[in-house]
Every structure is written in structure tokens, then in C-alpha cells.
Amino acid sequence: MLDIARSYAASAQASAASGPAAARALAFARSQLGVPYKWGAEAPGHAFDCSGLTQAAYAAAGIRLPRTAQAQYDHGPSLPHGEEFQPGDLVFFGTDTAHIVHVGIATSRTDMIDAPHTGALTRLEPISGDLVGATRPRRS
């Protein structure tokens, strides 16, 4: 139990280190854990698809993002290749930068919250698979 508390405290400190907007976006995303995936959905507490979740999370932090994963990736700003993820960074998956098919929100350099696919719930999981790149949303 103490390990869980330490893990949560480390995550909260990392969130604060990456900025108040990222911390607010992550708090929103965490509040949606267990919400069902539904393609095209953006209904807090009811259903999300991947980009609907990230868009709503950053809207809660006062940052507007485009609706789709591809548009969110294109919106940037992109992180340099090899830079470690910070909590709140958006991580993108696909075959290449012109074919982004999925987005999650990093909670650490290794894990993310995402709404993964039909039949699944919004969840915390490792960042893995066809990772293409990442962005660090900020106010315009």
C-alpha cells in the first residue's frame, strides 16, 4: 500500500513539474479512467474515443486542441526524437507522421492514459507499439 502512495506522489510531482496545464489535463484524464471507448465520442463520464479524451483533457486545462488524432499531432508542437516524455505529453501511434491512428496522454516516460479501442475502457497502460512521436500542448 505504501508503494502505491509513493507512486501516486511521484506522479503528482512529475505532473507539477511539467506545468499546471498538464497537471489539470492529467487530473481530468485520470477522472475518466473506466469510461467506455466509443468511436467519435467525447462525453465525459460516458464515453470517449482516443482523441476525444485528449481534447477534453486539455480543454479542462484551458487549451484547445483539434478533434482528431492526426490533427492533434499536426497541431504540435512536436517533441524532438528521443526526448523523454513528461506527464501531459500527447503520444501518437500509426505507421508514420502522415498516418496517425491513435493518441494517449503520458503519465510518465513509460505509461499513458488512453481510450484504446471498441470494447475497452479508458485505462492506464504502457506506452508501446507503433509510436510515431509526441507533442507538448501549450496555450497559444
C-alpha atoms as one frame of an Amber mdcrd trajectory, in Angstrom:
protein
   0.000   0.000   0.000   2.870   2.374   0.789   4.345   1.676  -2.667   1.061
   2.784  -4.280   1.107   6.022  -2.271   4.732   6.688  -3.263   3.912   6.025
  -6.906   0.969   8.446  -6.793   3.083  11.122  -5.062   5.845  10.751  -7.676
   3.273  11.033 -10.449   1.767  14.165  -8.871   5.227  15.746  -8.523   6.048
  14.943 -12.154   2.728  16.450 -13.244   3.513  19.649 -11.394   6.984  19.731
 -12.957   5.559  19.658 -16.478   3.264  22.598 -15.794  -0.126  23.447 -14.346
  -1.987  22.900 -17.644  -0.505  19.406 -17.996  -1.403  18.649 -14.370  -5.017
  19.760 -14.956  -5.247  17.748 -18.189  -3.922  14.660 -16.406  -6.314  15.125
 -13.489  -9.191  15.215 -15.973  -7.903  12.123 -17.823  -7.498  10.237 -14.525
 -11.086  11.125 -13.612 -12.203   9.357 -16.791 -10.476   6.026 -16.069 -13.013
   3.239 -16.572 -15.168   5.198 -19.040 -16.024   3.084 -22.109 -14.456   3.645
 -25.529 -16.820   4.662 -28.303 -15.624   5.834 -31.699 -16.363   9.519 -32.220
 -17.446  10.032 -28.610 -16.479  12.955 -26.422 -18.845  12.654 -23.473 -17.170
  12.996 -20.043 -18.238  10.228 -17.706 -19.996   8.320 -20.500 -17.744   7.527
 -23.481 -14.647   8.688 -25.354 -12.521   7.788 -28.300  -8.785   8.436 -28.011
  -8.683  11.942 -29.447 -11.931  12.930 -27.752 -10.303  12.094 -24.411  -7.140
  14.112 -25.080  -9.148  17.025 -26.493 -11.438  17.094 -23.437  -8.485  16.737
 -21.029  -6.725  19.760 -22.461  -9.985  21.720 -22.745 -10.307  21.242 -18.976
  -6.886  22.909 -18.740  -7.902  25.801 -20.998  -6.045  24.580 -24.094  -7.896
  23.985 -27.341  -6.851  21.011 -29.452  -8.201  19.848 -32.818 -10.612  16.894
 -32.739  -8.763  14.012 -34.445  -5.506  12.276 -33.519  -3.918  13.249 -36.851
  -4.936  16.904 -36.439  -3.664  16.920 -32.846  -0.298  15.569 -33.998  -0.112
  18.134 -36.799  -1.052  20.905 -34.313   2.136  20.206 -32.289   4.486  21.380
 -31.045   6.387  18.151 -31.659   8.990  16.880 -29.239  12.459  16.179 -30.613
  13.006  12.477 -31.322  14.435  10.755 -28.253  13.297  13.354 -25.707  11.804
  11.718 -22.620   8.079  12.101 -22.210   6.770  14.274 -19.427   3.364  13.866
 -17.804   0.791  15.517 -20.045   2.648  14.988 -23.314   0.488  13.519 -26.060
   1.901  10.331 -27.567   0.894   9.311 -31.088   0.781   5.978 -32.879   0.473
   4.935 -36.508   2.573   3.918 -39.480   4.186   7.358 -39.981   3.584  11.050
 -39.303   1.014  11.265 -42.106  -0.956   8.266 -40.824  -1.613   8.806 -37.105
  -4.318   6.436 -35.843  -4.161   6.725 -32.036  -3.248   9.160 -29.244  -2.761
   8.861 -25.498  -1.692  11.226 -22.731   1.575  10.370 -20.982   1.521   9.975
 -17.203   5.266   9.244 -17.082   8.045   8.452 -19.530   6.698   4.895 -19.842
   2.916   4.973 -19.245  -0.166   6.702 -20.654  -3.899   7.073 -20.188  -5.875
   6.281 -23.303  -9.208   5.181 -24.663  -7.816   2.266 -26.674 -10.498   0.583
 -28.803 -14.066  -0.680 -29.039 -14.910  -2.957 -26.124 -12.263  -1.432 -23.832
 -12.372   1.089 -21.021 -10.245   4.210 -20.671  -7.170   2.941 -18.856  -3.568
   3.378 -17.779  -1.171   1.281 -19.834   2.432   1.187 -21.078   3.454   3.380
 -23.996   4.242   0.743 -26.608   3.513  -0.254 -30.165   3.844   1.825 -33.307
   4.893   5.052 -31.562   5.402   7.814 -34.146   6.030  10.873 -31.977   4.819
  13.176 -29.248   3.690  16.743 -28.682   3.616  19.004 -25.652   0.410  21.070
 -25.794   0.541  24.637 -24.539  -1.504  27.769 -24.641  -1.302  29.681 -27.901
